[in-house]
């Protein structure tokens, strides 16, 4: 930036004497001077062209100087800082940035913790006292749930066995009736044949009677056996149903107790409560660190405000966090020094332009006085130069 500025100002230095063939603002006078061989007229034209160039270049430099001074006014407060003051301000800003980053990180960690931890602040002691009971209740609930599952399976099996025994007893009863009727009918037929038909049926009748008695006894014994098993099955079923009822009541008691405890501590189970109690130490540590960070951040912000106020520095920002993160004090100081060097070069150039303008005016007056023959023409050139210079100044607000 500095080297470009030097080159730009060097191009504005008035070392640009125009040749007779170059375009001039006083073309008519120049043609006259060349045609008539009037060296004084030609010199006057060249000097007035150079003087008008100086006027234009001087206006450009003044405009550039004005804009530069406006920028320097905003950065002057940083340029005046000593190295020690600049380092102090940088340390304050760096500390504030570090505190903000740490605060954001801790806040992010807090959001990762379960929100139910906020209840631990007033219920920590109660939760630690209830946790063993909750864990014991959960273990018993699981045990009773497992027992209920087994008992309900056994109850279903007994109910199926009861239905099968009842069906078997009913089948035996019906089969007994049918067999007795069949054998009784056969006996009557054989008696009829033996008595009225004189048929030899005594042995057959005897065998049939014996068979009927044996079959009746077997069916009777089978039926009694089935009834005994049915009675035993019903007894087991009643006891199982009673156990299921009792264990269901106990299971519901533990379930209701656990539901109440879960709602009270805003957890899903005892393991989650244990984890929350474990995390609560971290939660308290983070919250304490955040409180300390907020105090240090307030102190740092106050120190930054005090520094700017004591140094008479103006500061405009919507967020001190963003201001501290983006402000580069070293860059501000370097930029101010570059602008100071640029201002010095512009001021030197303006002094050079003023000196050269005075020299040109003296030379023009000397030419007008020495060239008696062309004094009027030189005077006209000077008057036109003055008009053009005033026009340039008016157009540029000079």
C-alpha positions as CSV (number, residue, x, y, z in Angstrom):
1,X,0.0,0.0,0.0
2,X,2.8,2.4,0.9
3,X,4.8,1.8,-2.2
4,X,1.7,2.2,-4.4
5,X,1.0,5.6,-2.7
6,X,4.6,6.8,-3.4
7,X,4.3,5.8,-7.0
8,X,1.0,7.6,-7.4
9,X,2.3,10.8,-5.8
10,X,5.4,10.7,-7.9
11,X,3.3,10.6,-11.0
12,X,1.6,13.8,-9.7
13,X,4.9,15.7,-9.2
14,X,5.1,18.7,-11.7
15,X,8.0,17.5,-13.7
16,X,5.8,17.1,-16.8
17,X,6.7,20.0,-19.2
18,X,4.7,19.7,-22.3
19,X,6.2,19.6,-25.8
20,X,4.9,22.0,-28.4
21,X,3.2,19.2,-30.3
22,X,1.3,17.9,-27.2
23,X,-2.3,18.8,-26.6
24,X,-2.6,22.1,-24.7
25,X,-5.4,24.0,-23.0
26,X,-4.2,27.1,-24.8
27,X,-4.0,25.6,-28.3
28,X,-4.6,28.9,-30.1
29,X,-1.8,30.7,-28.3
30,X,0.5,27.7,-28.8
31,X,-0.1,27.7,-32.5
32,X,0.6,31.4,-32.7
33,X,3.8,31.0,-30.7
34,X,5.0,28.2,-32.9
35,X,4.0,29.9,-36.1
36,X,5.6,33.2,-35.2
37,X,8.5,31.8,-33.3
38,X,7.6,33.4,-30.1
39,X,9.5,31.5,-27.4
40,X,8.0,33.6,-24.6
41,X,4.4,32.7,-25.7
42,X,5.3,29.0,-26.0
43,X,6.9,29.1,-22.5
44,X,3.9,30.8,-21.1
45,X,1.6,28.2,-22.5
46,X,3.6,25.4,-21.2
47,X,3.9,27.0,-17.7
48,X,0.1,27.6,-17.6
49,X,-0.6,24.0,-18.7
50,X,1.7,22.8,-15.9
51,X,0.1,25.2,-13.4
52,X,-3.4,23.9,-14.3
53,X,-2.2,20.3,-13.9
54,X,-0.9,21.3,-10.5
55,X,-4.3,22.7,-9.6
56,X,-6.1,19.5,-10.7
57,X,-3.5,17.3,-8.9
58,X,-3.6,19.5,-5.8
59,X,-7.4,19.2,-5.6
60,X,-7.1,15.4,-5.9
61,X,-4.5,15.3,-3.2
62,X,-6.6,17.5,-0.9
63,X,-9.7,15.3,-1.4
64,X,-7.5,12.2,-0.7
65,X,-6.1,14.0,2.4
66,X,-9.6,14.8,3.7
67,X,-10.8,11.2,3.4
68,X,-7.6,10.0,5.0
69,X,-8.0,12.4,7.9
70,X,-11.5,11.1,8.5
71,X,-10.2,7.5,8.7
72,X,-7.3,8.6,10.8
73,X,-9.6,10.3,13.3
74,X,-11.4,6.9,13.9
75,X,-8.1,5.0,14.3
76,X,-6.1,7.8,16.1
77,X,-7.1,6.4,19.5
78,X,-5.3,3.1,18.6
79,X,-2.3,4.9,17.1
80,X,-1.7,6.8,20.3
81,X,-1.5,3.6,22.4
82,X,1.9,2.6,23.7
83,X,3.2,-0.9,23.3
84,X,2.4,-1.6,27.0
85,X,-1.1,-0.2,26.7
86,X,-1.8,-2.1,23.5
87,X,-0.6,-5.3,25.1
88,X,-2.8,-4.7,28.1
89,X,-5.9,-4.1,25.8
90,X,-5.0,-7.2,23.8
91,X,-4.8,-9.3,27.0
92,X,-8.2,-8.0,28.1
93,X,-9.8,-8.8,24.8
94,X,-8.1,-12.2,24.6
95,X,-9.2,-13.0,28.2
96,X,-12.8,-12.0,27.3
97,X,-12.8,-14.2,24.2
98,X,-11.4,-17.2,26.1
99,X,-14.0,-16.7,28.9
100,X,-16.9,-16.6,26.3
101,X,-15.6,-19.7,24.6
102,X,-15.3,-21.6,27.9
103,X,-18.8,-20.3,29.0
104,X,-20.3,-21.5,25.7
105,X,-18.6,-24.9,26.1
106,X,-19.9,-25.3,29.6
107,X,-23.4,-24.3,28.6
108,X,-23.3,-26.9,25.8
109,X,-22.3,-29.5,28.4
110,X,-25.2,-28.5,30.5
111,X,-27.6,-28.9,27.7
112,X,-26.3,-32.4,27.2
113,X,-27.2,-33.3,30.8
114,X,-30.7,-34.6,31.7
115,X,-33.0,-31.7,32.4
116,X,-34.3,-33.6,35.5
117,X,-31.0,-32.7,37.2
118,X,-32.5,-29.4,38.1
119,X,-34.8,-31.2,40.5
120,X,-31.8,-32.7,42.3
121,X,-31.0,-29.3,43.8
122,X,-33.9,-29.5,46.3
123,X,-34.3,-33.3,46.3
124,X,-30.8,-34.7,46.3
125,X,-30.8,-35.9,50.0
126,X,-34.2,-37.4,49.6
127,X,-33.2,-39.1,46.3
128,X,-30.1,-40.6,47.9
129,X,-32.3,-41.9,50.8
130,X,-35.0,-43.4,48.5
131,X,-32.6,-44.9,45.9
132,X,-31.9,-48.1,47.9
133,X,-35.6,-48.6,48.5
134,X,-36.4,-48.0,44.8
135,X,-33.7,-50.5,43.7
136,X,-35.1,-53.1,46.2
137,X,-38.6,-52.4,45.0
138,X,-37.5,-52.8,41.4
139,X,-35.8,-56.1,42.2
140,X,-38.9,-57.4,44.0
141,X,-41.2,-56.2,41.2
142,X,-39.1,-58.1,38.7
143,X,-39.3,-61.2,40.9
144,X,-43.0,-61.0,41.4
145,X,-43.5,-60.4,37.7
146,X,-41.4,-63.5,36.8
147,X,-43.4,-65.5,39.4
148,X,-46.7,-64.2,38.0
149,X,-45.7,-65.2,34.6
150,X,-44.9,-68.8,35.8
151,X,-48.1,-69.0,37.9
152,X,-50.3,-67.7,35.0
153,X,-48.7,-70.3,32.7
154,X,-49.4,-73.0,35.3
155,X,-52.9,-71.7,35.8
156,X,-53.6,-71.9,32.1
157,X,-52.2,-75.5,32.1
158,X,-54.5,-76.5,35.0
159,X,-57.5,-74.9,33.4
160,X,-56.8,-76.9,30.2
161,X,-56.4,-80.1,32.3
162,X,-59.6,-79.4,34.2
163,X,-61.5,-79.1,30.9
164,X,-60.0,-82.3,29.6
165,X,-60.9,-84.2,32.8
166,X,-64.5,-82.9,32.7
167,X,-64.8,-84.0,29.1
168,X,-63.4,-87.4,30.0
169,X,-65.8,-87.9,32.9
170,X,-68.7,-86.9,30.7
171,X,-67.5,-89.3,28.0
172,X,-67.1,-92.2,30.5
173,X,-70.6,-91.6,31.9
174,X,-72.2,-91.6,28.5
175,X,-70.2,-94.6,27.4
176,X,-71.2,-96.5,30.6
177,X,-74.9,-95.8,29.9
178,X,-74.6,-96.9,26.4
179,X,-72.7,-100.1,27.2
180,X,-75.2,-101.0,30.0
181,X,-78.1,-100.5,27.8
182,X,-76.5,-102.6,25.0
183,X,-75.6,-105.4,27.4
184,X,-79.0,-105.3,29.1
185,X,-80.8,-105.6,25.8
186,X,-78.6,-108.5,24.8
187,X,-79.3,-110.2,28.1
188,X,-83.0,-109.8,27.7
189,X,-82.9,-111.3,24.2
190,X,-80.9,-114.3,25.4
191,X,-83.4,-114.8,28.3
192,X,-86.3,-114.7,25.9
193,X,-84.7,-117.2,23.6
194,X,-83.8,-119.5,26.5
195,X,-87.2,-119.4,28.0
196,X,-89.6,-119.3,25.1
197,X,-87.5,-120.8,22.3
198,X,-85.8,-123.5,24.3
199,X,-82.4,-122.3,23.1
200,X,-79.3,-123.3,24.9
201,X,-78.2,-119.7,26.1
202,X,-77.3,-120.4,29.7
203,X,-73.5,-120.2,29.3
204,X,-73.7,-117.2,26.9
205,X,-76.1,-115.5,29.3
206,X,-73.7,-116.2,32.2
207,X,-70.7,-114.9,30.3
208,X,-72.6,-111.8,29.3
209,X,-73.7,-111.1,32.8
210,X,-70.1,-111.5,34.1
211,X,-68.8,-109.2,31.3
212,X,-71.3,-106.6,32.1
213,X,-70.4,-106.6,35.8
214,X,-66.7,-106.4,35.0
215,X,-67.1,-103.6,32.5
216,X,-69.4,-101.7,34.9
217,X,-66.8,-102.1,37.6
218,X,-64.0,-100.9,35.4
219,X,-66.0,-97.9,34.1
220,X,-67.0,-97.0,37.7
221,X,-63.4,-97.2,38.8
222,X,-62.2,-95.1,35.9
223,X,-64.8,-92.5,36.5
224,X,-63.9,-92.3,40.2
225,X,-60.2,-92.0,39.2
226,X,-61.1,-89.1,36.9
227,X,-63.2,-87.4,39.5
228,X,-60.3,-87.7,42.0
229,X,-57.9,-86.1,39.5
230,X,-60.5,-83.5,38.7
231,X,-60.8,-82.7,42.4
232,X,-57.1,-82.5,42.8
233,X,-56.8,-80.3,39.7
234,X,-59.5,-77.9,41.0
235,X,-57.7,-77.7,44.3
236,X,-54.4,-76.8,42.6
237,X,-56.2,-74.4,40.3
238,X,-57.8,-72.6,43.3
239,X,-54.5,-72.4,45.1
240,X,-52.8,-71.1,42.0
241,X,-55.5,-68.5,41.4
242,X,-55.2,-67.4,45.0
243,X,-51.4,-67.1,44.6
244,X,-51.8,-65.2,41.4
245,X,-54.2,-62.8,43.1
246,X,-51.9,-62.3,46.1
247,X,-48.8,-61.8,43.9
248,X,-50.7,-59.5,41.6
249,X,-51.7,-57.3,44.6
250,X,-48.1,-57.2,45.8
251,X,-46.8,-56.5,42.2
252,X,-49.3,-53.7,41.8
253,X,-48.1,-52.3,45.2
254,X,-44.5,-52.1,44.1
255,X,-45.6,-50.8,40.6
256,X,-47.6,-48.0,42.2
257,X,-44.8,-47.2,44.6
258,X,-42.2,-47.0,41.8
259,X,-44.5,-44.9,39.6
260,X,-44.8,-42.4,42.4
261,X,-41.1,-42.3,43.0
262,X,-40.3,-42.0,39.2
263,X,-42.8,-39.1,38.9
264,X,-41.4,-37.4,42.0
265,X,-37.8,-37.5,40.7
266,X,-38.7,-37.2,37.0
267,X,-36.9,-40.4,36.0
268,X,-37.8,-43.5,34.1
269,X,-36.2,-46.1,36.5
270,X,-33.8,-46.4,39.4
271,X,-30.8,-46.7,37.1
272,X,-31.6,-43.3,35.6
273,X,-32.0,-41.8,39.2
274,X,-28.6,-43.3,40.1
275,X,-27.0,-41.8,37.0
276,X,-28.6,-38.4,37.7
277,X,-27.2,-38.5,41.2
278,X,-23.8,-39.3,39.8
279,X,-24.1,-36.6,37.2
280,X,-25.4,-34.0,39.7
281,X,-21.9,-33.6,41.0
282,X,-20.7,-32.6,37.5
283,X,-23.8,-30.4,37.2
284,X,-23.0,-28.5,40.4
285,X,-19.4,-28.2,39.4
286,X,-20.3,-26.8,36.0
287,X,-22.9,-24.3,37.4
288,X,-20.3,-23.1,40.0
289,X,-17.7,-22.6,37.3
290,X,-20.3,-20.7,35.2
291,X,-21.0,-18.4,38.0
292,X,-17.3,-17.7,38.5
293,X,-16.9,-17.2,34.7
294,X,-19.8,-14.7,34.7
295,X,-18.2,-12.7,37.5
296,X,-14.8,-12.7,35.7
297,X,-16.5,-11.7,32.4
298,X,-18.3,-8.8,34.1
299,X,-15.0,-7.7,35.6
300,X,-13.2,-8.0,32.3
301,X,-16.0,-6.1,30.5
302,X,-15.8,-3.4,33.1
303,X,-12.0,-3.2,32.6
304,X,-12.4,-2.9,28.8
305,X,-15.0,-0.1,29.2
306,X,-12.7,1.7,31.8
307,X,-9.7,1.4,29.5
308,X,-11.6,2.9,26.5
309,X,-13.0,5.7,28.7
310,X,-9.7,6.5,30.4
311,X,-8.0,6.7,27.0
312,X,-10.8,8.8,25.5
313,X,-11.4,6.2,22.9
314,X,-14.9,5.9,21.3
315,X,-16.3,2.5,20.8
316,X,-19.4,1.4,19.0
317,X,-20.5,-2.2,19.0
318,X,-23.7,-4.1,19.5
319,X,-22.0,-7.0,21.3
320,X,-18.8,-6.8,23.3
321,X,-18.3,-10.5,22.6
322,X,-18.1,-9.9,18.8
323,X,-16.1,-6.7,19.3
324,X,-13.5,-8.6,21.4
325,X,-13.3,-11.5,19.0
326,X,-12.8,-9.3,15.9
327,X,-10.7,-6.3,17.1
328,X,-7.0,-6.6,16.1
329,X,-5.2,-3.9,18.0
330,X,-1.8,-4.5,16.2
331,X,-3.5,-4.2,12.9
332,X,-5.1,-1.0,14.0
333,X,-1.8,0.5,15.1
334,X,0.0,-0.6,11.9
335,X,-2.8,0.8,9.7
336,X,-2.7,4.1,11.6
337,X,1.1,4.3,11.0
338,X,0.6,3.6,7.3
339,X,-2.1,6.3,7.1
340,X,0.3,8.7,9.0
341,X,3.1,8.1,6.5
342,X,0.6,8.6,3.6
343,X,-0.6,11.9,5.1
344,X,3.0,13.0,5.5
345,X,3.7,12.3,1.8
346,X,0.5,14.1,0.7
347,X,1.4,17.1,2.8
348,X,4.9,17.2,1.3
349,X,3.4,16.9,-2.1
350,X,1.0,19.8,-1.4
351,X,3.9,22.0,-0.2
352,X,5.9,21.0,-3.4
353,X,2.8,21.9,-5.5
354,X,2.5,25.3,-3.7
355,X,6.2,26.0,-4.2
356,X,6.1,25.1,-7.8
357,X,2.9,27.1,-8.4
358,X,4.6,30.2,-6.9
359,X,7.7,29.6,-9.1
360,X,5.5,29.3,-12.2
361,X,3.7,32.6,-11.3
362,X,7.0,34.4,-10.8
363,X,8.3,33.0,-14.1
364,X,5.1,34.2,-15.9
365,X,5.3,37.7,-14.4
366,X,9.0,37.8,-15.4
367,X,8.1,36.7,-18.9
368,X,5.4,39.3,-19.2
369,X,7.8,42.0,-18.0
370,X,10.7,40.9,-20.2
371,X,8.8,40.2,-23.4
372,X,7.6,43.6,-24.3
373,X,6.5,42.6,-27.8
374,X,4.3,39.7,-26.5
375,X,3.4,41.1,-23.1
376,X,-0.3,41.5,-24.1
377,X,-0.6,37.9,-25.3
378,X,1.2,36.6,-22.3
379,X,-1.2,38.7,-20.1
380,X,-4.1,37.2,-22.0
381,X,-2.7,33.7,-21.4
382,X,-2.3,34.4,-17.7
383,X,-5.9,35.8,-17.5
384,X,-7.2,32.7,-19.2
385,X,-5.1,30.5,-16.9
386,X,-6.6,32.2,-13.9
387,X,-10.2,31.7,-15.3
388,X,-9.6,28.1,-16.0
389,X,-8.1,27.5,-12.6
390,X,-11.1,29.2,-10.9
391,X,-13.4,27.0,-13.0
392,X,-11.6,23.9,-11.9
393,X,-11.7,25.0,-8.3
394,X,-15.4,25.8,-8.5
395,X,-16.2,22.5,-10.2
396,X,-14.4,20.6,-7.4
397,X,-15.8,22.7,-4.5
398,X,-12.5,24.5,-3.9
